[in-house]
Amino acid sequence: MDNIYVLKKKKLLYGPYSMETIKQKGFKETDLVWYEGLEDWTPVKQVADLLVFIKQEQKGQQKPKTFFEKLFGFLN
C-alpha cells in the first residue's frame, strides 16, 4: 500500500499519497480510496488498515458558509 489515491465527494481525484501523508491529513468518512490491490474505489470505512485515519467530525460544529452560500442562501 505505497500509494493511496483519494476520490472526494465532488468527484475530484487526489494523490497519490504516502502513508505518512495520510497520517497527517486523515480521511473523511465519505472518502473513497483506491490503491494497487483494490479492484475498485472503496469507501475508506471498509478498508480495515485505514480506519484509524478517519477524522471524527464534531457534532454540532458547522463548517463556515462560503461566500456563495451566504450570497445565495435565500434560494434554499
C-alpha positions as CSV (number, residue, x, y, z in Angstrom):
1,M,0.0,0.0,0.0
2,D,2.6,2.5,-1.1
3,N,0.4,5.0,-3.0
4,I,-3.1,5.8,-1.9
5,Y,-5.5,7.7,-4.1
6,V,-8.5,9.5,-2.7
7,L,-11.7,10.3,-4.5
8,K,-13.6,13.1,-2.8
9,K,-17.4,13.7,-2.8
10,K,-17.3,16.1,-5.6
11,K,-15.5,13.6,-8.0
12,L,-12.1,15.1,-7.6
13,L,-9.1,12.8,-7.5
14,Y,-6.2,13.4,-5.2
15,G,-3.0,11.6,-4.7
16,P,-1.0,9.6,-4.8
17,Y,-0.4,9.9,-1.0
18,S,2.1,8.0,1.1
19,M,1.1,6.5,4.4
20,E,3.0,9.3,6.1
21,T,0.9,11.9,4.4
22,I,-2.3,10.0,5.2
23,K,-1.3,10.0,8.9
24,Q,-1.2,13.8,8.7
25,K,-4.2,14.5,6.5
26,G,-6.6,11.8,7.6
27,F,-9.8,10.8,5.7
28,K,-13.4,11.9,5.9
29,E,-15.8,9.1,6.3
30,T,-17.3,9.8,2.9
31,D,-13.9,9.5,1.0
32,L,-13.4,6.7,-1.5
33,V,-9.9,5.2,-1.8
34,W,-8.0,3.1,-4.2
35,Y,-4.6,1.6,-4.2
36,E,-2.9,-1.2,-6.0
37,G,-4.6,-4.4,-4.9
38,L,-8.1,-3.0,-4.6
39,E,-10.5,-3.8,-7.5
40,D,-12.4,-0.6,-7.4
41,W,-12.9,2.6,-5.5
42,T,-13.8,1.6,-1.9
43,P,-15.3,3.6,1.0
44,V,-12.5,4.2,3.4
45,K,-14.6,2.8,6.3
46,Q,-14.5,-0.6,4.5
47,V,-10.6,-0.8,4.5
48,A,-9.6,-2.1,7.9
49,D,-6.0,-0.8,7.6
50,L,-7.2,2.8,7.1
51,L,-10.0,3.0,9.7
52,V,-7.7,4.6,12.2
53,F,-7.1,7.6,9.9
54,I,-10.8,8.6,9.6
55,K,-11.3,12.0,11.2
56,Q,-14.3,12.2,13.5
57,E,-16.4,15.2,12.8
58,Q,-17.6,17.2,15.8
59,K,-21.4,17.0,16.1
60,G,-22.9,20.4,16.3
61,Q,-19.9,22.0,14.7
62,Q,-20.9,23.6,11.4
63,K,-18.4,24.5,8.8
64,P,-18.3,28.2,7.9
65,K,-20.5,29.2,5.0
66,T,-18.8,30.0,1.8
67,F,-19.3,33.4,0.1
68,F,-21.7,31.9,-2.4
69,E,-23.7,30.1,0.3
70,K,-24.1,33.4,2.1
71,L,-25.0,35.3,-1.0
72,F,-27.5,32.8,-2.4
73,G,-28.7,31.3,0.9
74,F,-32.1,32.7,0.3
75,L,-32.6,30.2,-2.5
76,N,-32.8,27.2,-0.2
